[in-house]
Amino acid sequence: MDQPGSGIKVVDAEPQQATNPQASSMNANALLNNTLDGFANLSSRFNPFAQKFNKGLGQVRQYAQEKLGTAENVTELPREYKDLEKRIDALRNVEANLLKVSRTYSNSSYDYPVQLQESLIGMTNTVTREIQHLALNTTTPASERATTPSQTTPAPEGPKTLFHGLSRVAAEGAASIGLDEPLGTALSKYATITEKVADARVNMDHQIVEKFNKPVQSTLNSSIEQALKARRNVQSIRLSLDACKARYRSARPERSEVARLEVEQAEDQFVAAVEEATNLMKAALENPEPFRNLADLVAAQLQFFKEAQELLSDLAPELDEIQVTQESLYRNSRA
């Protein structure tokens, strides 16, 4: 029943013993239409925003009717357009998934989880030194502080990678055992070569971040996002077009001509939006940047593995020679 003066129609619902899906859909559609009609009537009192508000309500009404399955004569998009949508979605997913994994290269310690524990220990030692230094300055007279040697600041630590960790502990082991010992010599050689391999790996990470991660992110944010934005615009304009068609079908005779002109204008906007979105999707799909990015990714990896292979190939014979010598000395001592 209608409430006088309110502009909103209220639908009285009677209890029913049995319902069917078609009746439920029609009741939901009627309730939606009555509610949106009420908002439209109210909005007409608040010009100049009424026209824009009513247009938005028309889109909402059309969208809801399509979801409820009660919309009639939904405008179909061209087959070419739908195919392009599938292809651009596939491209976006591939690029996003590759980037999700390759972002790992932004963190140099991705292969060395122990570095977290070492970082905590290093942070604790730093805080302890600062506290001791502060306590010393507080309790020691100025004359004595002048003659007290200042504590040296620890050298900044290198990258926290697995290869750098192996190089560091090997160098510490060589220093502990002594370079005059065969094992100390072997450890020193291993530490030197492994540090070079570690530096090469850090350089690979940097190259991948600069030549793959950043360009892929740029592609996602530019050409692909522009195509997706144009698609959203097509969807919005299509809803407006179908809403105009619905108003035209139900228009009173005195409003028929105005409604027809609205449909024609909406059709022109729809055609232009589809053409723009089609061109942007084609441009994104034809962009050769993904091929270049993938080639740069492989080139960075190849450079690292090639350099690592050369370095380790030089080291392996030297370690084999030391090993053979020590085994021979060991057997001779047991003879």
Secondary structure, DSSP 8 states (H G I E B T S, - for coil): -B-TTT--B-------S---HHHHHHHHHHHHHHHHHHHHHHHTTSTTSHHHHHHHHHHHHHHHHHHHT---S-----HHHHHHHHHHHHHHHHHHHHHHHHGGGGSTTTT-THHHHHHHHHHHHHHHHHHHHHHHHHHS-HHHHHHS-------------HHHHHHHHHHHHHHHH-TTSHHHHHHHHHHHHHHHHHHHHHHHHHHHIIIIIHHHHHHIIIIIHHHHHHHHHHHHHHHHHHHHHHHHHT--GGGHHHHHHHHHHHHHHHHHHHHHHHHHHHHHHH-SHHHHHHHHHHHHHHHHHHHHHHHHHHHHHHHHHHHHHHHHHHHHHH-
